[in-house]
């Protein structure tokens, strides 16, 4: 199998996984809060900028364990964010298999820079 | 508006954003941010968080098809991502140290200039025939099947180092401002490196996901990602991008350029206005 098809498959898998998880999360949200179907004031809290939305990965998993709809959505969003990162990581392996040393170096450097940026951001 | 109606409206707008973004190599912030803030009165902080998700969704949704069809050049993308990720880190460092007002005007002017430069060169012209040694050393040139013309198109990649420098600037801009990632990348590849327009937008699509993921951690940690907004944005944009990516091969280069230039001018004006106000 060629490198293009494998990268394409990686992206497709990440996308389909996150779509599935987000859909489950949205379903749970509306099942747990039937008022969301009809109540107008309920929207105010949901899109309030003062609200503290889940901002640590640990909180997301704790929420998922409690089957909280919004936490499940966030897990799907995190899967979506991870997809390009995984794509870069898998590219390194594919270039290595092709013995393309120049691109193994370039792609590894991109992954390191990407992780530095992502992790320092999460730590803020 | 009830929460249910909000989700449906955001979903429908996002489908359109994903469709347009996948064809033009842009993230969809252009549509998502004004729709959320002006139409639905969502706070700008949360709208920016949603637009980061929109960028990643457009990229991953469309690039799966573009990579398989060879419209996106993965070698060019990987090479240029060196510049964008370094830029993203620089941008995060500079944030708070440089006045955003100045940056909006600077990048708005750059986008306006790119739009005019693309307008003058209506068709892909041969820049100069020398292909740089770097390009050959990294085997960047490739070919793709153009469904609109019904032929296999071979193309070289010119001036890769200029492209890398421009991508550093584009990465810095998106790290600092959270927008404009694709709007700067497409002209850099089209004008700077002489890539065919379709290859430029498809490769930009592949790249913007990495640029956005690099700064997504920050937005998540700051609590700017509201799952109630992000869910319909992600689902709609992914749907729109999956559909849009089936059309790019069949679109005429001329039409694609024309639409891109118009959108670029709109973004340029948006940015300059934001800087002046």
Interface residues (C-beta under 8 A of the other chain):
Chain A: X3 X4 X5 X7 X8 X9 X11 X12 X14 X15 X18 X19 X22 X23 X25 X26 X29 X30 X33 X36 X37 X38 X39 X40 X42 X43 X46 X47 X48 X49 X51 X52 X53 X54 X55 X56 X70 X71 X73 X74 X76 X77 X78 X80 X81 X82 X83 X84 X85 X87 X88 X91 X102 X103 X106 X107 X109 X110 X113 X114 X116 X117 X118 X119 X120 X121 X122 X123 X124
Chain B: X1 X2 X3 X4 X6 X7 X40 X42 X43 X45 X46 X53 X56 X57 X59 X60 X61 X63 X64 X65 X67 X68 X70 X74 X75 X78 X79 X81 X82 X85 X86 X88 X89 X92 X137 X138 X175 X209 X210 X212 X213 X214 X215 X216 X217 X218 X219 X220 X221 X222 X223 X224 X225 X226 X227 X228 X229 X230 X231 X232 X234 X235 X238 X242
